[in-house]
Amino acid sequence: MQAQTLSPPPVVSVVIPVYRAETMLDELYRRLSAALQTISPNFEIVLVEDCGPDRSWDVIERLAQADPRVVGLQFSRNFGQHYGITAGMDQARGDWVVVMDCDLQDAPEEIPRLYAKAQEGYDVVLALRGPRQDPLLKRATSWLFYRLFSYLADINIDGDSGNFRIMSRQVVDNFGRMREQLRFFGGHVQWMGFPTTGIRVQHAERLDGKSTYTFAKLRKLAADTILAYSDKPLRMAVTLGLSMAAVSFGFGGWILGRALLHGTAIPGWASMMVSLYFIGGLIIGILGILGLYLGKTFDEVKKRPLYIVRRLTPNAVPGREPGHGRP
């Protein structure tokens, strides 16, 4: 284990969260090895198995046994993709770190282009997807998510960029210092503000199976990340409340003026009841927003670990302290 710690760091590490990818891992490894060899034979592939229902971990162990440049981690339970990315980046030792998906929609052959662009002086190079090969519903929900997120979180996220990108060691080390419970990899990297550019890449069809990101999961991800990155929903609730108060005050003045001038009350029991229920619903909704922020604060103050690793391949570095550089 000491020899692993003192060995020269890889030129490039590739971090890949793995879930239900048993049938794709061998092809992924083959194509990754061929692509990374054009940069340097000194590379590293970090596979983080997110406790899926298939035998992906068995394949990872076999690959790591055959090639010491393959590093595997398996979670104790399913934590989610962005936690898998975090664990992989905590483990990665390369001067440059690539993050990509395991389904081969992100083509490994594009990594040398990302690396070459990074050598021009960029700390982050995004892989901007060409025409997407995803189903229409997934493209639509993804587009809606990024538009809504960019507006509410005040961070401009390019909807053509997914997780596929290359980052410098400085970016990776600073990412490791960000340990909040709500994880959104792209937003974290964007927030740091390092020099960033992008190149267009081909977006391939998924090699096998289908995406596990359902509409419900995307909706939850959107809600969690908006709460994590912005207080704009709270400010919008305050603006709405003050606007309604102003309208109500003006309407009350009009009623008073009419009663003084004409001496008659305005009939409107139905409108009064509708207004009452409308305002009551708004109050409950605003209290719900406050409750969500309070609940997320409660999650943060517990200081639980972001993930728990159940098993490691022998060439992994156990107990890596995140955010403090390479061992």
Secondary structure, 3 states (H helix, E strand, C coil): CHHHHHCCCCCEEEEEEECCCCCCHHHHHHHHHHHHHCCCCCEEEEEEECCCCCCHHHHHHHHHHHCCCEEEEEECCCCCHHHHHHHHHHHCCCCEEEECCCCCCECHHHHHHHHHHHCCCCCEEEEEECCCCCCHHHHHHHHHHHHHHHHHHCCCCCCCEEEEEEEEHHHHHHHHCCCCCCCCHHHHHHHHCCCEEEEEECECCCCCCCCCCCHHHHHHHHHHHHHHHCCHHHHHHHHHHHHHHHHHHHHHHHHHHHHHHHCCCCCCHHHHHHHHHHHHHHHHHHHHHHHHHHHHHHHHHCCCCCCCEEEECCCCCCCCCCCCCCC
